[in-house]
Amino acid sequence: MKNLKDKVAVITGASSGIGLALAREFARRGAKMVMGARSEDRLRDQAEALALEGAQVAWLAMDVTRPEECRRLVELAAERFGGIDILVCNAGISMRALFDEVDLEVLHRLMDVNFWGAVNCAKYALPFLQRSHGSLVGISSVAGIHGLPARTGYSASKWAMEGFMETVRIENLRKGLHVMVAYPGFTASNIRFTALTAGGDQQGASPRDEGHMMTAEEVARRVVDAIARRRRSIKLDFNGRASACIKKFAPGLLDRLYYNQMAKEPDSPLK
């Protein structure tokens, strides 16, 4: 799949951040796209902008927590472009609150979007991906490598998604399906602005300096490169690679490093 021209890519959470950057990167490489997201106005504007630049694109306002809407997204890809070569499960939300303070509904919401959203879309796309020997891709996080304090629901959802993706990979070893999990580090995108607080409200501002973070565009370029090469996984920054290494040999040290890092955030819930 090194040449992505005319491949059909379905992307969730495609109206902003990494999802939108992925859509633009696929378009740059000549792929056909089906973009899904909850924000209808924003999604329409971005899809129309890509179409004006010559991209072949379809879009659907949808919620990944609703299986029927995930089925409609897959059906749109089949109707417009004849099938699916790549499904990128990117839709996600984050949180910032201690477990002993967070409302349980917040954790359920994280699991519904980040884990069940990937499962719902993969279920309906799988027959098409098996037929095309295509790629099933999950966008995880450094929180999917090691638990992050004040992000219990986020870490749990990413770990659950990885277990799901890994099992689907094993079940399809003889069917030519490519399954990949990508682990972006802290990325300059809108996910921290919409992160949920202990009570379920959006925090509305990023607690971190985004000046030295990877851009969504750089994440997208490297993720699409890895899809084309049919990589098993990709850790996109030093934090991810270092976390995986330290976790093998000194997991207790990694606990302390992340605690200290998160405690330095402005208004950190860590006391």
N, C-alpha and C positions, 0 to 999 in steps of 0.2 A: 504493500500500500504506500510505497514511497512517493508515488505520484498521486496526489489527492484530487486532481482535476476530475470533475463530474462525480466524485463520490458524494453520497448523501449523508450529511451530518445533522443529527437532532441534538439540540442543546437546551437544557432547562436553566432557569435563572438567567435568561439571555438578554434582559433589558438593561443591565448595568454591570459594572465591575468586571470580574474575570469572565463571566458568561458572555457579555457583550464583546470583550476583547477576543474571546475565542471565535465568536461569529465573524468578526472582522478578519481574523487571521485565516480562518477557513475560506472566506471569500477571496482573500488575497491569493490563495493557492488554487482557486478555481473550483472549489467544492460547492455543491448545492446545499442549502441550509433550511432547516425548519427550526424556528426559534419559539420557545415557550417561556412564559413568565406571567406573574399575576397582574402586573401593572399594564393594563391594556393601552393606555395613551402613550406611555413611554415606549412600549414594545413596538407599537405601530410606527411611531416616529423613527425609531432606529432601523426597523426592517425596511421602511420606505427609503431611508437614506442609503442603505446598502443597495437596494434595487436601483436607485438612481445612478449608482456607481457601476452598475452592470452585473451585480450579483444575482444569482437565481435563488430567491428566498421566499419562504412561506412562513406565516406566523400564526400563533394561537394564544390568546389570553387564557391561562389555565392555572390550576393549583395542583401541585404534585401530590398533595395529601389526599386528593380525590381520585381514586382509581379510574373512574369513568372518564375523567378529563385527561388522564395519562393515555388511556386507550385512544381517545380522539386525536391526541397529538401524533401518536404512531400512525393512525389511519390517515391523517393528513399527509404525512411523509409518503405513505404508500400510494395514495391517490395522486399526489402532485408529481412525485419523482420515481415511483415504481418500486420503492423499497427503502432499506436503511443499511448504510455501511458503518456508521459510527453513532453511538449514543453516548453523550457526555452528561452524566448526572452531576450537575453543578449547583442546582438550587440549594440554598442553605441559609440558615440564620445562626447567630451566635448568642452568647449570654455573658453576663459579668455579675456574679453574685456567689456568696458562700452557700454551700449546700444546706447548712443549718439555718439559713435565712430565706432561702428561695421558696417560692410557691411551687408545689408539685406540678401545677398546670404548665409552668414554664418548661420543666423537663419533658413533659409529654409533648409539648409543642416542638421542642428541639428534635425529639425522636421522630415525630410525625413528618417533619419537613426533611431533615437530613438523612434519616435512615429509611423510613417508609416511602418517602418520595423517590429515592433511588430504586427501591424494590418495586414499587408500582410501575414505574416507567420501564424498568428492565423486563418485567413480566410480559408486557405486551410487545416489546421490541425484540425479545429473544428469538422468536421464529425467523424474523427477517434477518437478524444478525447471523444466525446459524446458516441461513441460506447463502448469505453473501460472504461467509467467513470473515465477518466484520469485527469491530472493536466495541467492547463495553468498557466505559471509562468512568471511574468515580473520582471526584475531586475531594480529597481529604484535607489534611492539615497537619502541622507539627503536633497538634492535639491528638491526632490519630497514631502518633508514635509513642508519646508519653503523656500521661495525664497532666493537664494544666490547672493549677489552682484557680478557683472562682469560675471555672468553665466545666463543671461536672457534666452537665447535659450535653455540651458541645463535644467534649472528649468522648463521652459514652456513645454518642450518635456516630462519631467518626470511626470508633473501634468497631461498632456493630456493622457499619457499612463495609469495612475492610473484611470482616469475617464472612459477610454475605458474598462479596466479590470473589474472595479466595475460593469459597466453596463452589460457586458457579464456574470458576476457571477449571477446577478439578473435574467437575461433572462433564465438562465439555472438552476434555483433553483430546478426544478422538473426533471432534466435530469441527475443528479448525477455527474455533472462536478465540479471539484475542481479548484478554481481560487485563486492564491496567488500572492501578491506583496512583494518583498524583498527590504529592504532599507539598503544597505551597507553604512557605513560611509566612511571617507577617507581611501582608501585601497592602499597598495603598489602594484600597477599594472602599466601598460603602458598607461593608459587612459590620464593621465596628460601630458605625453610626446608628445602625438599626439593631444592634445587640440588645437583648432583653435584660432588664434589671430584675431584682428579686421579686418584684410584684408583677412583672410582665410588660411594663412599659418599655419603649425604646429609649436607650440612653441618650441619643441625639447628638453625641459628640465623641470623637475618638480620644481615648486616654493616652494614646501613644503618639510620638513624633513620627510622622509618616515620611519625613524628608529623606531618610536613608533606607526606606523599604523598597522591595522590588515593586515595579509597576505591574498593573494588571496585564499590560501589553507584553512585557517580558515573560510573565508567567504563561500567557497564552502561546507565545512563540515556542517556548520550550516544551509545553505540553503537546502541542500539535506535532512538533518534531518527534517526540517520543511515541506518539500514536503511529506516525508514519513508519517508524522503526519497529513497531510492535513490542515495545518495552513492557516488562512485567510491572515495573513501578519506577517512579522518578521522584527524588527528593530535590526540591528546587533551590534551596539555599543552604548556606553554611549551617544555620541552626538545625535544619532537618537532618543533614548528614552527620553533624556532630552529636545530635541527640541519639540517633540510631547507634552510633559507635559507643558513646558513653553508657547507654542503657545496657549494652552487652556486658560491660566490664565493671561498671560502678553505678548501678541504678540509684543507690542512696545519694550519691553526689549529684545526680541529675535532679532528684527531688529538691535538694537544697538550692541548686542553681536556679531552677524555675520559680521556687518560692521567693527567693531574693529578687529575681527579675520582676515578677509580678507585683511584689510588695512596693516596688519603686514607682509604679504607675501613679499618676495623680488621682487622688480620691480612691485609692485601692481599698477593697473590702478586707484585705488581709491586715490584721492589726499588728 
